[in-house]
Amino acid sequence: MKNPRNWRYLVVAICLAALGVAILAQIFHIQTSPEAKTILNGNDLYNYAYRTYYPPRGEILDRNGNLLAGNRTVYEVGVDLGAMQDPKNIALAAQMYLGLDYNDTLNKIQNPKPGVVYLVLKDDVAATTADDLIKLQKAVQSDPTGNTLDGLAFNPHLQRSYPDGTLAANILGFVTQDERGYFGVEEKYNNILAGVPVTLLVPTDPNRAEELPDIPSGATLILTIDSDLQASTEQILDQAVQDTGSASGTVVIMDPRNGEILAMATTPRLDPNDYSKYAQVFPGETPFNRAVSQAFEPGSVLKILTMAGALDSHTVEPSTTFMDTGSIVVGGATITNWNNGAWGQQDMTGCLANSLNVCLAWVATQMGNDNFYTYMKRFGLGHPTGIDLAGEVGGRLKLPGDGDWYPVDLGTNAFGQGVAITPIQLVMAASAIANGGRMFYPHVLQAIVEDGKQHNMSPQLVGNPISAATAHTLNEMLAVAIETEGSQGIVPGYRIAGKTGTAEIPDPTGGYDSNYTNASFIGWGPVDDPQFLVYVWLEKPTSDIWGSVVAAPVFRNIVEKLVVLRGIPPDNVRLQLNGQ
Amino acid sequence: MNNVTQIVQKYRQASWRVQRQWIGLFLLGLVLVAMVAGIYLNITTQANLAGRQVQNIKDDIITNQRTNADLETQLAALTSTEAMQKRAQDLGFQPVAPGDITYVVVPGYEPKQPIDLTSNVTSPANAIILPEYTESLFDWFTRELVSSAPSGGQP
């Protein structure tokens, strides 16, 4: 039996079926239409975004674990143009809190370039400022009049920070906004400190949350620097530069037993937290770190290397005598003493004690060109030491055969004129005399800490330019020399070996400027067991031109601090304690 | 035999029974599809939630790292040489001169050793993650198959 209403059901069923088919057909049409591809591609673009993740930059510590360079949180403040409601409010807040120009900001956010959805207003905003701005944004969020700061976005990130300000700034260098290190340790070890940035295609769709890989931080560096000693050295140097009216000052302190740099102070110094003042602090060609980047004629301090070569080659003995008549002719040029005087008969210790140019020029002529320059090269003069600080220069040691070398250079080089070296070169060379003839690479890196493991650096031997016996003999001569001289570099309670230097400064015409000098002092101690080597250089002092007057007291002041901070007892106490 | 034929005949005559069968089968299929869809939805939701939680934890780690870095730098600033010197002077201390120091032998005294920052904490990359959290169903099946296979005959 047929239901007469069946046809109605049939019509409804057909209509619903037709509707279903139509929907399916439309779905199929949308999926396969040319526009669909564009939409899908658009979705892909918005679903994923390339993001670069920078690992936190490694820290820099001193030898006692004190933080010299770390990181702090700063904010990038920007505007999400899509979420922005009141551009005038944002421009006003940017003016008040970020110091930006109101009209510039308003114009920037109201008339963005096509396609731009986010604008950076200011980066490296201090956390306190950003916090104030965030609080203000929250406070006005529910403003019924619509005067909100919606759209203002804050992206925190780490920025290099130097908690001690200018302390050891010339050793550390600085890091710019693009996370690149400049000068010093920051540049030399930039790759190790920075780690490896990772760029990933990250889904922005919350339903496609993916785990980010672990991005290891940059390695932490432990330096050989003692920050207390560094601070004391900088204070003494700054005071000395001021008192003597010097153009600049440099002090390098090394442990001659292994080449570790304990302190390295130079002027001027830049607060690396504010590296934008670089051009202001270092005008023209002013080097960032004079200790490694400025070569100059060192003067009489180089006599210790001449004497070392002469003793080691058995050209002279400590007892060898020289009759100083006040002048000597070398290569057709006349060389005189610092006071133009004749000092009569002198032994080699007397030549050093009285810093006689004529005597040392004679010693060099006795050695001969080959012998003299072989020793200078053995001491590392003429090429960089290889210290692990960026920007080291090699100086200039003219050699026979070079176009600009003249026979007189043998005589003048013997007392440190006509040869350009950096403070670190002299320190490395002198360390051989202090350390029984063994010369180590100067270095500031003590250890690298990476992935929870500490890799300690071993001292690297450069060579043995002189024998242990020669080093011992010269040590005694230099100790006697400053004792005889009554040097202001003598430190009560400690036997010191040392030498002053006063060098004339070459002028652009090829002559020497007699108004200014490079005054210096190099010394080490205790003589029987050298644990420190200190080099002081004052450039163009105006209170007095002589190294013995202006540089030697600085050496003494530094050593008096050093022995306390490094726990080095006076000689009599040390020998007594060693005997127990 | 006649009884059987009668039952089949009566059953055929009741067409609603055949319809009910089809409806039953359809509903069964629908329930199965709904179950699979429900399970899929549940698992997907859980996976997404877990992913989001991991992201949040990662964000927390980054925030904590930033906070640590901030605190370390603040601490370093508070204990900087300049700050400590000023505090010492404010407390009435004076810089010591070499002549002020008395050196004595202390039996058993260990001089200050170089700092060692070696960490004993196992890095997350080295942590042991159970296979249940990383392998697919197919991986699990393969592992089970391999582990249950005989390892060779006994001599």
Boltz contact constraints between the chains, C-beta under 6 A:
constraints:
  - contact:
      token1: [A, 65]
      token2: [B, 115]
      max_distance: 6.0
  - contact:
      token1: [A, 67]
      token2: [B, 76]
      max_distance: 6.0
  - contact:
      token1: [A, 70]
      token2: [B, 72]
      max_distance: 6.0
  - contact:
      token1: [A, 70]
      token2: [B, 73]
      max_distance: 6.0
  - contact:
      token1: [A, 71]
      token2: [B, 69]
      max_distance: 6.0
  - contact:
      token1: [A, 72]
      token2: [B, 70]
      max_distance: 6.0
  - contact:
      token1: [A, 72]
      token2: [B, 73]
      max_distance: 6.0
  - contact:
      token1: [A, 73]
      token2: [B, 66]
      max_distance: 6.0
  - contact:
      token1: [A, 73]
      token2: [B, 70]
      max_distance: 6.0
  - contact:
      token1: [A, 158]
      token2: [B, 69]
      max_distance: 6.0
  - contact:
      token1: [A, 161]
      token2: [B, 73]
      max_distance: 6.0
  - contact:
      token1: [A, 163]
      token2: [B, 73]
      max_distance: 6.0
  - contact:
      token1: [A, 163]
      token2: [B, 76]
      max_distance: 6.0
  - contact:
      token1: [A, 163]
      token2: [B, 77]
      max_distance: 6.0
  - contact:
      token1: [A, 163]
      token2: [B, 80]
      max_distance: 6.0
  - contact:
      token1: [A, 164]
      token2: [B, 80]
      max_distance: 6.0
  - contact:
      token1: [A, 207]
      token2: [B, 48]
      max_distance: 6.0
  - contact:
      token1: [A, 209]
      token2: [B, 51]
      max_distance: 6.0
  - contact:
      token1: [A, 209]
      token2: [B, 52]
      max_distance: 6.0
  - contact:
      token1: [A, 209]
      token2: [B, 55]
      max_distance: 6.0
  - contact:
      token1: [A, 211]
      token2: [B, 54]
      max_distance: 6.0
  - contact:
      token1: [A, 212]
      token2: [B, 58]
      max_distance: 6.0
  - contact:
      token1: [A, 214]
      token2: [B, 124]
      max_distance: 6.0
  - contact:
      token1: [A, 227]
      token2: [B, 81]
      max_distance: 6.0
  - contact:
      token1: [A, 228]
      token2: [B, 81]
      max_distance: 6.0
  - contact:
      token1: [A, 231]
      token2: [B, 81]
      max_distance: 6.0
  - contact:
      token1: [A, 449]
      token2: [B, 117]
      max_distance: 6.0
  - contact:
      token1: [A, 452]
      token2: [B, 119]
      max_distance: 6.0
  - contact:
      token1: [A, 453]
      token2: [B, 118]
      max_distance: 6.0
  - contact:
      token1: [A, 454]
      token2: [B, 116]
      max_distance: 6.0
  - contact:
      token1: [A, 454]
      token2: [B, 117]
      max_distance: 6.0
  - contact:
      token1: [A, 454]
      token2: [B, 118]
      max_distance: 6.0
  - contact:
      token1: [A, 560]
      token2: [B, 98]
      max_distance: 6.0
  - contact:
      token1: [A, 563]
      token2: [B, 98]
      max_distance: 6.0
  - contact:
      token1: [A, 564]
      token2: [B, 96]
      max_distance: 6.0
  - contact:
      token1: [A, 564]
      token2: [B, 98]
      max_distance: 6.0
  - contact:
      token1: [A, 569]
      token2: [B, 103]
      max_distance: 6.0
  - contact:
      token1: [A, 573]
      token2: [B, 103]
      max_distance: 6.0
  - contact:
      token1: [A, 577]
      token2: [B, 105]
      max_distance: 6.0
  - contact:
      token1: [A, 580]
      token2: [B, 105]
      max_distance: 6.0
